[in-house]
Amino acid sequence: MAKIGRKVAVPLLDLAAQHEPLREELLVAIERVISSQRFILGPEVSALEGEIAQRLGVAHAIGCASGSDALLLALMALEIGPGDEVITTPYTFFATASAIVRLGARPVFVDIDPLTYNIDPGAIEAAITKRTRAIIPVHLFGQCAEMEPILKICARYGLHVIEDAAQAIGAEDRGRRAGAIGSIGCFSFYPTKNLGGMGDGGMVVTDDEALARRLRMLRAHGAEDKYRHKYVGINSRLDELQAAILRVKLKHLDEWTAKRRRNAERYRELFSEAELLDRIGLPYVREGAYHVFNQYVIRVPGGRDAVVAALRNHDVGVEIYYPVPLHLQECFGALRYHEGAFPEAEKAARETLALPIYAELTAEQQAYVVQQIRAALADD
């Protein structure tokens, strides 16, 4: 691998590089909304819902204010509340578990597969009790959880599957699209996602007509007709500006995904050339999975801090997802989990870090990233 002798700036994510080629198209879309004076649940939202539903092959897509609200609405639609339990992973973003707690239900954590970082299907059944109502598998970093055994467990016990696909739009598990596999799928359009807006936004998808009708009411204070409330819902409506922006960007999603996947392949080639494959763990793509690499996460056993410091010192963006697993978060102390309860999640929290992987990343930037990692490990 040829050495780069100068400093190269490599941000963790370069939204300017994504948005600049789309500037005119985005401005036209924004102007269209301004001219319409429709800002909440108008034609742009309806069109985006239809386009997402068609892309995923589902009957219904319901826009909402955020990915966090998507999870909350899904649980509300299934009438999950006090006394209920929901099985999920401790190695994920906070919203996965907080949505459960907000409704008075209890998150029951299950450890992860150390290769994929997703929930370990083999550990789920032992966590099921008579109070279990649902399982939330998280398609972490852009790779689907292993859904077939999860679906079989849920069928056997009569449980719902809520897919947390916030990081995984476009991902697949054995040909099935993330979010379209379980009872309900939840997506985030936070700006850092593969399909990100210019603010918060989310979507819930389902094939169940009754659930879809309930979800549409729940996102608008539980009302189907104005001032007539069937449920106690929330205010969680996707706005027209975000929908218009997302419709522009949706047309480029497949191209961006292909580039992310190519960048992941290039990293593997570069790490191999640098003779680092015995020092770090690269992302594992399991058989039958189509990984969309919302994050490119590596393991650095025993040397993460040095690598992180070196990368930041050389203008390389890096992030740690997630340094404190959910079962060890202070706000979940009442759940009475303890350190050591989920060793694989805790080990991942100590060893992993995310490198830049965005579509516009250049080969030179990637080579520079690997060069800095190699230098940091040589000095370790």
Buried (B, 14 or more C-beta within 10 A) or exposed (E): BEEBEEEBEBBBBBBEBBBEEBEEBBEEBBEBBEEEEBEEBBBBBBBBBEBBBEBBEBEBBBBBBBBBBBBBBBBBBBEBEEEBBBBBBBBBBBBBBBBBBBBEBBBBBBBBBBEBBBBBBEBBBEBBEEEBBBBBBBBBBBBBBBBEBBBEBBEEBEBBBBBBBBBBBBBBBEEBBBBBBBBBBBBBBBBBBBBBBBBBBBBBBBBBEEBBBBBBBBBBBBBEEEEEBBBEBBEBBBBBBBBBBBBBBBEBBEEBBEBBBBBBEBBEEBBEBBEBEEBBBBBBBBEBBBBBBBBBBBBBEEBBEBBBEBBEEBEBBBBBBBEEBBBBBEEBEEBEBEEEBBEBBBBBBBBBBBBBBBBBBEEEBBBBBBBBBBBBBEEE
